[in-house]
Amino acid sequence: MAEVRKVLEADPRIDSVAEVLSMHLGPQEILLGVTLDFQDHLTAADIEAASDHFADLIQGVDKRITRVFVCSGRAREAYARRARVSSPSRRSRRSGEILNRHGHF
């Protein structure tokens, strides 16, 4: 995935690549998620077009990448989300049932 990061970091529309995550769904199928901090001056239409372009570029890096999800966000926020996701489940004081990280049963 280092090559994917390199391709994204080379694009002038991106301030930083916060994370590149992959999930191997099978021997010939990889799902890829990237969190990108776009330049502040870009419009929503610019970001949408860039995301489509990045999906094509990324799939060109490795033909096994069949699905690409692009999330817009700053690196600090992405790392904070990751820290919350990796925290252990909590117990509900009222019912004793396990709650997931979002507080839902």
C-alpha positions in Angstrom: 0.0 0.0 0.0 3.1 2.2 0.1 2.7 2.8 -3.7 -0.9 3.9 -3.2 0.2 6.4 -0.6 2.9 7.7 -2.9 0.4 8.2 -5.8 -1.9 10.1 -3.5 0.8 12.3 -1.9 1.9 13.4 -5.3 -1.4 15.0 -6.2 -1.5 18.8 -5.6 -5.1 18.7 -4.4 -4.2 16.8 -1.3 -2.6 18.4 1.8 -1.9 15.0 3.5 -2.8 11.4 3.4 -4.1 10.6 6.8 -4.5 6.8 6.4 -4.6 4.0 3.9 -6.4 1.0 5.1 -6.9 -2.3 3.2 -9.0 -5.4 3.7 -8.3 -8.5 1.7 -11.7 -10.0 0.8 -10.2 -12.8 -1.3 -7.0 -13.7 -3.1 -7.9 -11.3 -6.0 -10.1 -8.7 -4.2 -8.9 -5.9 -1.9 -11.1 -3.2 -0.4 -9.2 0.0 0.2 -10.1 3.0 2.3 -8.2 6.2 2.3 -8.6 9.3 4.5 -7.4 12.4 2.6 -7.0 16.0 3.8 -7.9 18.0 0.7 -6.7 21.6 -0.1 -9.1 24.0 1.6 -9.9 26.0 -1.5 -11.4 23.0 -3.3 -15.2 22.9 -3.9 -17.4 19.9 -3.2 -17.5 19.3 -7.0 -13.6 19.4 -7.1 -13.4 16.9 -4.3 -15.9 14.6 -5.9 -14.0 14.7 -9.2 -10.7 14.1 -7.4 -12.2 11.2 -5.5 -13.3 9.5 -8.8 -9.9 10.2 -10.3 -8.1 8.7 -7.2 -10.2 5.5 -7.4 -9.1 5.0 -11.0 -5.4 5.7 -10.1 -5.5 3.4 -7.1 -7.0 0.6 -9.0 -4.2 1.0 -11.6 -1.6 0.4 -8.8 -2.9 -3.1 -8.1 -5.6 -4.8 -10.1 -6.7 -6.7 -7.0 -8.1 -3.4 -5.6 -11.7 -3.7 -6.6 -13.3 -1.2 -4.2 -12.0 2.2 -3.1 -13.6 4.3 -0.4 -12.4 7.9 0.0 -13.0 9.8 3.2 -12.3 13.5 3.5 -10.8 14.5 6.8 -7.8 15.8 8.6 -5.1 13.5 9.9 -5.7 14.5 13.5 -9.4 13.6 13.2 -8.6 10.2 11.5 -6.2 9.2 14.2 -8.8 10.2 16.9 -11.4 8.1 15.2 -9.0 5.1 15.1 -8.3 5.5 18.8 -12.0 5.5 19.6 -12.6 2.4 17.4 -9.9 0.4 19.1 -11.1 1.1 22.6 -12.8 -1.8 24.4 -16.6 -2.3 24.6 -18.4 -0.7 27.6 -21.1 -2.2 29.8 -24.4 -0.5 30.3 -24.9 0.3 34.0 -28.6 0.0 33.6 -28.9 -3.3 31.9 -25.5 -4.9 31.9 -25.6 -5.4 28.1 -22.5 -4.9 26.0 -22.5 -1.6 24.1 -20.3 -1.1 21.1 -18.1 1.9 20.6 -21.0 4.0 19.4 -23.1 3.2 22.4 -25.6 1.0 20.5 -26.6 -2.6 21.4 
